[in-house]
Amino acid sequence: MFNEDFLQYVWKFRLFNKAGLLTTLGETVEIVSPGLQNIDSGPDFQHAKIKIGNTLWAGNVEVHLSSSGWKQHGHTTDDAYDNVILHVVCRDDTPVYRKDGTRIPTIILNDRIPDELFAKYNWLINEPKQIIPCEASIGSIDPLLIHNWLTRVLVERLQKRSNQLAAAIQTNKGDWEETFYQYLAANFGFKVNALPFELLAKSLPQNILAKHKNNPMQIEALIFGQAGFLTADLKDEYPVTLRAEYQFLQKKYNLKPLQKHLWKFSKLRPLNFPTIRLAQFAALVYQSNHLFSKVLDIRNYDDYAKLFTDIKMNSYWDDHYQFDKPSKPAAKNLGKSSVDILLLNTIVLYLFSYGNQHQQERYVNRALHLLEFLPVEQNSIIAGFVTMGVKAGTAYESQALLELKNVYCNYKKCLQCGIGNKILKPAM
Ligand code: SF4
């Protein structure tokens, strides 16, 4: 059985036999333009141009499986349907009229849709599959077509996340720097400690840190103190000094620290302990005033990476992973994979959003270009696409493939997918 989505698809791309097309009242029909598909409320297609008999009509087109759908869907009394010039159906079981009593011309597509097209659609949507509906065909699709479609899906993904970011910026009264600082902090938590990092940043606005930008000890005191780590039982000289600084600053700014138990250590390698991440974050804050403005000026992967690899932590951390617990000396710089995650989740998103909201395409392009230097995520979704013959060389492809699977394939939106269109459409 057809469904309405399929019938709309057939109409949209005119994938039916148009020879000798007549309305149910016997008038000739010529489709000059099928119109633009409307995914909001109102008629299914707008701005169509249809020649019926000798008259060229401009208006909307409505698609139903049966013409009785018109009444069932409440269009008879809905003003939005006054300008429907053609009703496209599979079955004409009742005449349909506009509010003013005029009859709406109707065409029946049922016997005009090629069997092969419907068979392919049926196979794609209804046959059971292991991973995604088109798993047997996607590997033979032109890689250029796949790349172009993935670019579109990638932009949709970034656009969605950009809308969420826009809401956060609005909450921060339009302050991009402050919101960037909060997002960056959350991403420094790397999933496990993302929430306390975010809470920390929201409880410690950048303008307070900026007043101490020339004093690394005070920056560290503010960050560790607000995080709840400068407790009364500390013994080493370094944390004791930080605690004294923090007690003074806490009163000055009326700060309420987080509770230390929010931070998670279990199952983390020492290098990923929140104390090390906080020390790295403090060093980044100290060394990078107006970080977001710098981000806008940078143009290549190496310079973006340097923002995070060049940070120098207090020497106390050379032989500590936590306060008062000496350890073997070891370098504690952010590793490449951590830096890449920060670039992916923060810098790419910000460049894209800033370019998008300020209509400055160069930042959008820079965000997309940066993705081409970031590695592919390793997960079962990407591995599944690779087994189907779809190559993913960089985060550009893997981010798009994740979106494709989660937003399109999982919901069988093959009719709205560029790859699905290629599979279904008859060869020209
Ligand atoms: S949505 Fe596109 S990629 Fe996904 S299964 Fe359908 S045709 Fe294939």
Boltz pocket constraint, residues with backbone or C-beta under 6 A from the ligand:
constraints:
  - pocket:
      binder: B
      contacts: [[A, 132], [A, 133], [A, 134], [A, 135], [A, 138], [A, 404], [A, 408], [A, 409], [A, 410], [A, 412], [A, 413], [A, 414], [A, 417], [A, 418], [A, 419], [A, 420], [A, 421], [A, 423]]
      max_distance: 6.0
